[in-house]
Amino acid sequence: MLKASPAQIKQLGNRITGFLDSYGPTDVDAVLFIDEDGRSGYAPGPDAPPGCRTLMNRAAVDRLMVLHGYLPVDLEQPEMLTAFAELICENAWLS
């Protein structure tokens, strides 16, 4: 679990949309990560860049979407995107 500030949640939400646009469902090793300063980002994986911790990979993001009933179009709504970013923080691997 990642305890994130509202600003970090907002930034992660912005990263989620870029992550999903950049890496398709077959890019299962792509990762969302957080750096030492608390900023989120994404990379092709399977590991996060040096000094960063993995939040989760593309496969896990897809799994959360399915398990919690999110569709990609839902993430176009700011409140849904924020809720999904919070869900990622609650389920973060932090490896």
Contacts in CASP RR format, 6 or more apart in sequence:
PFRMAT RR
TARGET T0000
AUTHOR 0000-0000-0000
METHOD contacts of the structure
MODEL  1
MLKASPAQIKQLGNRITGFLDSYGPTDVDAVLFIDEDGRSGYAPGPDAPP
GCRTLMNRAAVDRLMVLHGYLPVDLEQPEMLTAFAELICENAWLS
1 89 0 8 1.000
1 90 0 8 1.000
1 91 0 8 1.000
1 92 0 8 1.000
1 94 0 8 1.000
2 34 0 8 1.000
2 55 0 8 1.000
2 89 0 8 1.000
2 90 0 8 1.000
2 92 0 8 1.000
2 94 0 8 1.000
3 89 0 8 1.000
4 12 0 8 1.000
4 86 0 8 1.000
4 89 0 8 1.000
8 38 0 8 1.000
8 39 0 8 1.000
8 40 0 8 1.000
9 82 0 8 1.000
9 85 0 8 1.000
9 86 0 8 1.000
9 89 0 8 1.000
10 82 0 8 1.000
10 85 0 8 1.000
11 39 0 8 1.000
11 40 0 8 1.000
12 32 0 8 1.000
12 40 0 8 1.000
12 55 0 8 1.000
12 85 0 8 1.000
12 88 0 8 1.000
12 89 0 8 1.000
13 81 0 8 1.000
13 82 0 8 1.000
13 84 0 8 1.000
13 85 0 8 1.000
15 32 0 8 1.000
15 40 0 8 1.000
15 41 0 8 1.000
15 42 0 8 1.000
16 32 0 8 1.000
16 61 0 8 1.000
16 75 0 8 1.000
16 81 0 8 1.000
16 84 0 8 1.000
16 85 0 8 1.000
16 88 0 8 1.000
17 75 0 8 1.000
17 81 0 8 1.000
18 42 0 8 1.000
19 30 0 8 1.000
19 32 0 8 1.000
19 41 0 8 1.000
19 42 0 8 1.000
19 58 0 8 1.000
19 61 0 8 1.000
20 61 0 8 1.000
20 72 0 8 1.000
20 75 0 8 1.000
22 30 0 8 1.000
22 42 0 8 1.000
23 30 0 8 1.000
23 42 0 8 1.000
23 44 0 8 1.000
23 58 0 8 1.000
24 30 0 8 1.000
24 58 0 8 1.000
25 58 0 8 1.000
25 62 0 8 1.000
27 44 0 8 1.000
27 58 0 8 1.000
28 57 0 8 1.000
28 58 0 8 1.000
28 59 0 8 1.000
29 44 0 8 1.000
29 45 0 8 1.000
29 46 0 8 1.000
29 57 0 8 1.000
29 58 0 8 1.000
29 59 0 8 1.000
30 42 0 8 1.000
30 43 0 8 1.000
30 44 0 8 1.000
30 45 0 8 1.000
30 57 0 8 1.000
30 58 0 8 1.000
31 42 0 8 1.000
31 43 0 8 1.000
31 44 0 8 1.000
31 45 0 8 1.000
31 46 0 8 1.000
31 47 0 8 1.000
31 48 0 8 1.000
31 54 0 8 1.000
31 55 0 8 1.000
31 56 0 8 1.000
31 57 0 8 1.000
31 58 0 8 1.000
32 40 0 8 1.000
32 41 0 8 1.000
32 42 0 8 1.000
32 54 0 8 1.000
32 55 0 8 1.000
32 56 0 8 1.000
32 57 0 8 1.000
32 61 0 8 1.000
32 88 0 8 1.000
33 40 0 8 1.000
33 41 0 8 1.000
33 42 0 8 1.000
33 43 0 8 1.000
33 48 0 8 1.000
33 49 0 8 1.000
33 52 0 8 1.000
33 53 0 8 1.000
33 54 0 8 1.000
33 55 0 8 1.000
34 40 0 8 1.000
34 41 0 8 1.000
34 52 0 8 1.000
34 53 0 8 1.000
34 55 0 8 1.000
34 92 0 8 1.000
34 94 0 8 1.000
35 41 0 8 1.000
35 49 0 8 1.000
35 51 0 8 1.000
35 52 0 8 1.000
36 51 0 8 1.000
36 52 0 8 1.000
40 55 0 8 1.000
43 49 0 8 1.000
45 57 0 8 1.000
46 57 0 8 1.000
47 54 0 8 1.000
48 54 0 8 1.000
53 94 0 8 1.000
53 95 0 8 1.000
54 93 0 8 1.000
54 94 0 8 1.000
54 95 0 8 1.000
55 88 0 8 1.000
55 89 0 8 1.000
55 92 0 8 1.000
55 93 0 8 1.000
55 94 0 8 1.000
56 64 0 8 1.000
56 88 0 8 1.000
56 91 0 8 1.000
56 92 0 8 1.000
56 93 0 8 1.000
60 91 0 8 1.000
60 93 0 8 1.000
61 88 0 8 1.000
64 70 0 8 1.000
64 84 0 8 1.000
64 87 0 8 1.000
64 88 0 8 1.000
64 91 0 8 1.000
65 71 0 8 1.000
65 72 0 8 1.000
65 84 0 8 1.000
68 84 0 8 1.000
68 87 0 8 1.000
70 80 0 8 1.000
70 84 0 8 1.000
74 80 0 8 1.000
74 84 0 8 1.000
75 81 0 8 1.000
75 84 0 8 1.000
END
